[in-house]
C-alpha cells in the first residue's frame, strides 16, 4: 500500500497482497489521458513561438512540464502513447521507452537552452503557480528532472545515464527544500492523501514504524498520529500483507494502530490546504 508507507486494513479487497485492482489502474489512465494531453496541448499551441513571437520562455516551461508529466507515467506503465498524442486520429501508436527517454533529454536540452538565452523573458509571471515566473528556478527544476530521468535508466543505459546525470549536476540541481517545485492545493484541488483519508482503510505500516521510531525520527509526529489505545504504544504499525481471515484480530482494530498525522486529516473540504510536491532534492 503506497510503497508500504501504509498498510491496508480493509478486508474487502486484496491490494495489499499483490493483487492489482483493475479499476484503480484504469482510473489513473483515464484521468491522465482525459486531461493532461489536451490541456498541455492547448498551452503548447498557444505559446508556439512560430505563431506567437515573444512566447519562447512560456513554451519552454510548457515543454519542461510535459516531460515531467510523461516521465512519471512512462515509469508507471512503460510504453505509452506519447509522440503522436493529439494527432487527430482515432488510433494513436505507443512509443517505446527508449525512444521516450531519449526524447525527454532532447526536449530538456532545447528548453533549458531557451531559458538560459533569455532569463528576463516572459514566463507567465504571477500566473506561474510553481515559481512565479522565476526562470532560474525553472532551469534548476529542469536540471533536477534530467537527473531523475538519468537515474531511471541507469540500469539499462548506464553510459547515457552517467552523461546526462553529470550534465545535470554541472548545470545546477536542487540542493535544498527552498528550491522545491511545488504548488498549493486548494479546497477544489485536494492533495492525494487527504482524498483517501475519508475511506478509513489504511494505517501506518510496520515498516514505517520500524524506521521512524527505530531512528528516533522527529518527523514521525508529522506523518502519523499516536494510537488511540495507549496500551499498544505511542506509534504502532500494521504489517503489510495480512491474510483477510487474520485481519479481524482485536489487536489489529483501528484504534490500536497509528493513523496519518492531523495535518492530513480534514475536518471539512475547506481545511485541505497542503502542498503538492512536483520535484525536490
VOZAMAR-106475 format. One record per residue: x negated, y, z of N, C-alpha, C, O in turn. Coordinates in steps of 0.1 Angstrom, whole numbers, plus 5000, padded with zeros to 4 digits. Each point is the difference from the previous one (the first is absolute). Last residue first. Layout:
REM residues N
XYZXYZXYZXYZ;...
//
This chain:
REM residues 281
485251794961498649955000500049855004498949945000;505550234977499350055012498649934999499849914993;505350174979498649974999499350055013500350125004;504549894991499749954987498549954999499849914993;504050175049498650014996499849944986500349884998;503950365030499749894992498650024995499750104993;503050095053499250024988499749874992499749905006;504750295026498749945001499250034987500650064991;504450015034499050094994498649955002499450035010;505849835003498949934993499250104992500250024988;503850085038498849995008498949944993498850005005;505750054977499250135000498849995008499150094999;504049544999499250024988499250125000498950004994;502049815053500950034989499150024988498850015001;499149825035501350015007501150034990501149955001;494149794988500850124999501349995009500649905001;494249894999501449965003500950135000500050075009;495149924987500649944988501549965001500649964991;496650235044499850094989500849954988500550084992;499049665049501150104999500050094988501050054996;496549475000500050115009501150104998500650004989;500049475000499250114995500150125010501050015007;499949535017500650074988499050104995499050035007;500249515025499850154998500650044986499749944990;502149655044499050034990499950154997501050075002;502249715026498849955005498850014990498949955002;505850174991499550095011498749955006499450075008;502949684955499550144996499450085012498950064998;500849405004501150104999499550144998498850035003;498849545005499950074987501150104998500250054989;499549645049498850095001499750084986499250085000;504449595005500350135008498850095000500150125000;500849554958499549985014500150145007499850104994;501449794959501050025010499549995014500850025010;496749894949500150155003501150035010500250125004;498549444976499250045012500350155004499650045011;502349754950500549935012499350045013500649995010;497950174947501350065004500549945013500650075008;494149954984501249934994501350055005500050055012;495550264986500849915008501049934992500650064991;495950274994500349874995500749915009500049884998;497050535022500749994987500249854996499249915004;500750305047499149934990500849994987501249974999;499550435037500549874996499149944989499650064991;499350315052500449984986500549864998500049915009;499450505032500049864997500549984985501050054996;497550325047500149984986499949854997499249935004;501150195041500350134994500349994985501050054995;500149525037498850094997500550124993501150024996;501949645020499149944989498850094997499449984989;504150135043499549885004499049944990499149925004;503650494991498650015005499449875004498749995002;505250164962499949915012498550005004499249944993;501750324971501150045009499949925013500250055010;495350044960501249915002501050065009499750065010;497150284965499949905010501349915000501050044996;497750214958500550035013499849895010499949884996;497250294957500949915006500550055014499350085006;497650174965500649904990501149925006501049974993;496750365033500650074988500649904991501150034993;496549815045501350075004500650084989501250035001;494649754991501149905002501350075004501049954996;494550254996501150024991501249915002501150014994;494549995029500950105005501250024991501050075004;496049475004500250114990501050105005501249965003;496349625015500550125008500250124991499650115003;499349434984499050104999500450135007499350104999;503649535003498649945002498950104999499049995007;505650124983499749995014498649955003499450035010;501950014945500250135006499749995015499350095006;500449514967499150104996500150135008499050055005;504149605004498649955003499050114996499150035008;505450044981499850015014498649965004499450075008;501949894947499850145004499850015015499250085005;501749494979498750044995499750155004498950035003;505349775007499049975010498650044995499150025008;505150264976499549874998498949975010499450095006;505250244997498550004999499549854998500549915006;504450144979499350055011498550004998499649954989;505750024983498649975002499450075012500650105005;504049954977499749864997498549975001499549904994;503950505008499649945012499649854998500449915008;501450474963500449864999499649925012500549895003;498450584991501449975003500449864999501049965007;494650204981500249995014501549965003500249915009;497750204947500249865004500449985014500549895004;498650544978501149954992500249855003501249964999;495150285021501350035006501249954992501149975006;494649954975500249935012501350045007500849915004;497850304954500449864999500349935013501049935001;499850604992498849925000500549855001501149975005;502350404974499449945012498749934998499749954989;503550434991498949934994499249935011499050055005;504650255003500549944987499049914994500249944989;498950315050501249925004500649934987500749915002;494150194994501150085005501249915004499949884998;494350114995501349944997501050095007499850075009;495250084974500949995011501449944996500650054990;494349864989501150094999501049975011500049895005;494350024979501349965006501050114997499750114996;494849745000501050044990501449955006500249885000;495150255028501049914996500950064989500350115000;495950085026500150004985501049904995500249984988;498750085058500550134996500150014985500750094994;497649535029501450004999500550144996501250014994;493949834991500750035013501550004997500450024988;496349904977499249965012500750035013499549965011;501349984930500550045014499149955011499649884999;497950194955501349945003500450055014499350075007;497050054950500650045012501449945003500950024993;495549914972500850114997500750065012500450115000;496949495003499150114996500850134997499550115003;502949495006499350055012499150124997500050105008;502249684956501050075009499350065012500250115003;497249634967500450134993501050075010499850135001;498949445011498950105002500350134994499650115005;503549554988499950035015498950115002500250095008;500249724949501150105003500050045015500350125003;496549564982499850124993501150115004499750115002;500749455015498950075006499850144994499850105006;503449614975500450055013498950085007500350105006;498849684954500850124998500550065013500050125002;497649485001499250104994500750134998499550115003;502849495013499150075010499250114994499750105007;504849644981499050084992499150085009500150125001;502849575019500249954986499150084990499649944990;500750145058499749864999500149954986499549894997;501350575015498749975003499749854999498849964998;505250344995499549924989498649945004499449944991;503150365038501049904996499349904990500449885000;497250505015500049895010501049894996499749885003;500250514971498749924998500049895010499549894997;504050415006500249914989498749924998500149884996;499850445038500949905003500249904989500049885002;497450504990499349915009500949885004499649895000;502350464975499049924991499349905009499849894996;503050415026500849904993499149924991500249884999;497850475022500349905010500849894994499949885003;499250504971498749925002500349895010499549894998;504050414995499849924988498749915001500049894996;501050425039501149904999499749904989500049885001;497350515001499649905010501049885001499649895001;501650474971498849934995499549905010499649884995;503950395018500549904990498849934994500149884997;499050475033500649895007500549894991499849885002;498650524980498949935006500549885007499449895000;503850414982499349924990498949925006499849884996;504850325024498650015003499249904991500149885002;504950205004499350054988498550025002499350064991;503749755043500350144997499250064989499650125000;500649415016498850095003500350144997499050085000;504649595000498949925005498850095004499550005012;504750134966500249975013498949925007500149975012;500650414947499349885003500149965015499450065008;502450344976500949884996499249875001500749894999;497350545008500749955011501049894997500549945010;496150114953500050095011500849945012499749895004;499249954948501349995007500150095012501150035005;495050004967500149865004501349985009499849955011;496950424956501349975005500249855003499749924992;495250285008501250004991501349965007500049965012;495250085002500950115004501350004992500850095001;495549604993500449985013501050115005500749995010;497349804945500850115002500649995014501249985002;495749704980499850114991500850125002499850114995;500649485031498750065002499850124991499250095004;504749654990500150085012498650075003500050115005;500249604957500850124999500150095012499850124999;497949465004499350104991500850134998499450115000;502749535022499050075009499250104992499750115005;503449634971500750095009499050075009500250125002;498249554968500550124993500650105009499950124999;498649475020498950074994500550134993499450115003;503749585013499550085010498850084996499850125004;502149584965500950115003499550095011500150124999;497549494991499950104989500950125002499650114998;500649535033498750075001499950114989499650115003;504149604995500150095012498750085001500150125003;500249554964500750124996500150105012499950124999;498349455008499050084992500750144996499350105000;503449595022499050065009498950084993499650105005;503849674970500650115008498950065009499950135001;499049504972500250124992500550125008499650114998;499849475023498750064996500250134992499450105003;504549645010499450075011498750074996499750115004;504149814959499249925009499350085010499850124998;505050014980498650024998499249905010500549985011;504649984963499350015013498550034996499549954990;505050204979498949905003499450025014499950115005;505250024979498750065003499049895003500249935009;505050154966499149915006498650065001499550064991;504150194992500749925010499149905007500349965011;498050534971500349864995500849925011499850035012;498150424992501350014993500449864995501150004993;495050135034499850014986501250004992500050004988;498849965062500750124994499750024985500050114995;496549585026501250035007500650134994499250094997;496649674991501150034991501350025007501150004993;494849905030499650104989501150044991500050114995;501049585042499350125004499850094989500650114999;501849405023500150104989499450135005500350055010;497649515011501250085001500250084987499050034993;497749575036500450064987501450065001500949945005;497749995042499149954989500450074987500350125000;501749955046500649904991499049944989500349904994;498350425042501149925006500549884991500149895004;496650444983499449925010501149915007499649895005;501850414964499249914992499349905011499949884997;502650495019500849884996499349904992500449884999;497350515016500649935011500849884996499949905006;498250394962498949915006500749935012499649885002;503050434976499949884992498949915006500149884999;500750555021501249925000499849874993500449905006;496050414993500349965014501249905000500049905007;498950314953499149895003500249955014500149885002;502450494985500449884992499149895003500549885002;498450535016501149945008500549884992500449905007;496350354972499549945012501149935008499849895005;501550364958499349884996499449935012500049885000;502050535007501149904997499349874995500549895004;496750485004500649955013501049894997500049905007;498350324955499049925007500549945013499749885003;502950434975500149884992498949905007500349885001;499850565015501249935004500149864993500449905007;496150394979499849945014501249935005499949895007;500450324950499149895001499849945013499949885002;503050494977500549905010499049885002500449895005;499150484964499950065013500549905011499950035012;502149934938498650045004500050075014500950085003;502549584973500150115010498550045004499649955011;501349724956501250074999500150125009500750104998;495549625002500250024986501350084997500050084991;498849775053499350124996500250034985499950114996;503549635038499149974989499350134995500750084995;502749855041498750075002499049974989498850035001;505749795000500250145003498750085001499950124999;500149404996500550074987500150155002499650084992;499349655046498950004990500450074987499250074994;504149885039498950105005498950004989499550114997;504049584996500550144998498950105004499850104994;499349445014500050044985500450144998499550074991;500749755052498750044997499950044985499350094996;504849755019499750135007498650054996499850114997;501749474986500750114995499650135006499850104993;498249505024499650034986500850124994499450084993;501749785053498750064998499750034985499650114997;504749675017499750145004498750064996500050104993;501849445000501250084999499850155003500850084997;495849585008500250034986501350074997500250054989;498749855057498850074993500450034986499950124996;503349655030499850135006498850084992500150114997;500849434993501150094994499750155005500250094993;496949575024499850024986501050104994499750094992;500849785053498850084998499750034985499750114997;503849605014500450135003498850104999500250114995;499249424998500850074989500350145003500050094991;498049665043499150024989500750074988499450094995;503349795041499150105004499050034989499750124997;503349534997500750124999499150125004500150114995;498449435009500050064987500750134998499550094993;497649695047501450034998500150074987499650124998;496749515022500350134994501550024999500749904998;496249805036501149984991500450144995500550085007;496149815027499549994987501149974990499849944989;501050165057499449874999499749974985500249894995;502050505022498850005009499449864999499049975007;505150134970498950084994498750005009499050034994;505749745007498749945003498950084994498949944997;506550145024499249994988498649965004499650015011;503850035021500949984989499249994987500649964989;498050135058499949864995500949974988500249894996;496850545028501349974994500049854994499149974992;497250315027500849945011501449954995500849965008;493850164971501549994998500749945012499549895005;495850404996500549864998501550005000500750085007;494950294982501249975007500349854998499449934992;496750244990500150105010501249975009500050035012;498749714948499949955014499850115010499549985011;501450094942498649975003499849965014498950015005;505650064982499250124999498649985004499550065009;502749524999500950125000499150125000499350035010;
//
